[in-house]
Amino acid sequence: MKHKAGFVNIVGNPNVGKSTLMNQLVGERISIATFKAQTTRHRIMGIVNTDDMQIVFSDTPGVLKPNYKLQESMLAFSVSALADADVLLYVTDVVENPEKNLDFLEKVRKLTIPVLLLINKIDMTDQKGLVAVVERWHALLPEAEILPISALNKFGTDILLKRISELLPDSPPYFDKDQLTDKPARFFVSEIIREKILLYYDKEIPYSVEVRVEQFKEEEKLIRINAVIYVERDSQKGIIIGHQGYALKKVSTEARKALEKFFGKRIYLETFVKVDKDWRSSKRELDSFGYNPE
């Protein structure tokens, strides 16, 4: 029996549902997904294995025009996903302007690999509206195969998986068959804490935050975690901590619950807040946080 394997990379503009789709396809909560743009900052792999197939999905940050070095790294992750894909999933939805970020779209148009254009959130329109969206996208990416889906409602995802399996090349697996992702446990700790910050704080605060796990000590029934939340300004530190530490305690409690669900063990979580001025614009700091796309 021949074995198929390949890299299926997910790209698109912010807030079109890439991370939700990734989690549905992988069947696990690999990528954090919130209603806020720029939730995904890294390129995250999720691996689906069957006896005769291995699909290596890759979630990427939303494509944007960068304003500082962190966003430059995020864009580089998205561009790199065009270079090593066996199949590309370009995700859009029924409300975004198809002509947004045309320079990135031009890169997609020049690809010689199969491109599946996924029109997400189809529950937000009617048949007439969907036909109009399909026609506009067909004009922009005439070689792409267009599939309407609703990632949140799992509509069309089975058809998508079947099509991906048909397009994958014959290949031995790239990763061990029991491997779910390329990221270590500490990465998911920092992502889950950052997700709670995205959900709990307003305006600029979540985008000025990065999380580093200083300690991850796994025992038989308990994992002990120390994490540092970095912000860029002293004023932001005060907002993260909140009056009498209430805000930080709430975030830590919600993160601990999510981590216990993720790891299936009790979690002892300690969080601290530190100021690292202008970390989003420092190459050295970004490298230390893992934002080197190379």
Secondary structure by P-SEA (a helix, b strand, c coil): cbbbbbbbbbbbcccccaaaaaaaaaccccccccccccccccbbbbbbbccccccbbbbbccccccccaaaaaaaaaaaaaaccccbbbbbbccccccccaaaaaaaaaacccbbbbbbcccccccaaaaaaaaaaaaaacccbbbbbbccccccaaaaaaaaaaaacccccccccccccccccaaaaaaaaaaaaaaacccccccccbbbbbcbbbbcccbbbbbbbbbbccaaaaaaaacccaaaaaaaaaaaaaaaaaacccccbbbbbbbbbccccccaaaaaaaccccc
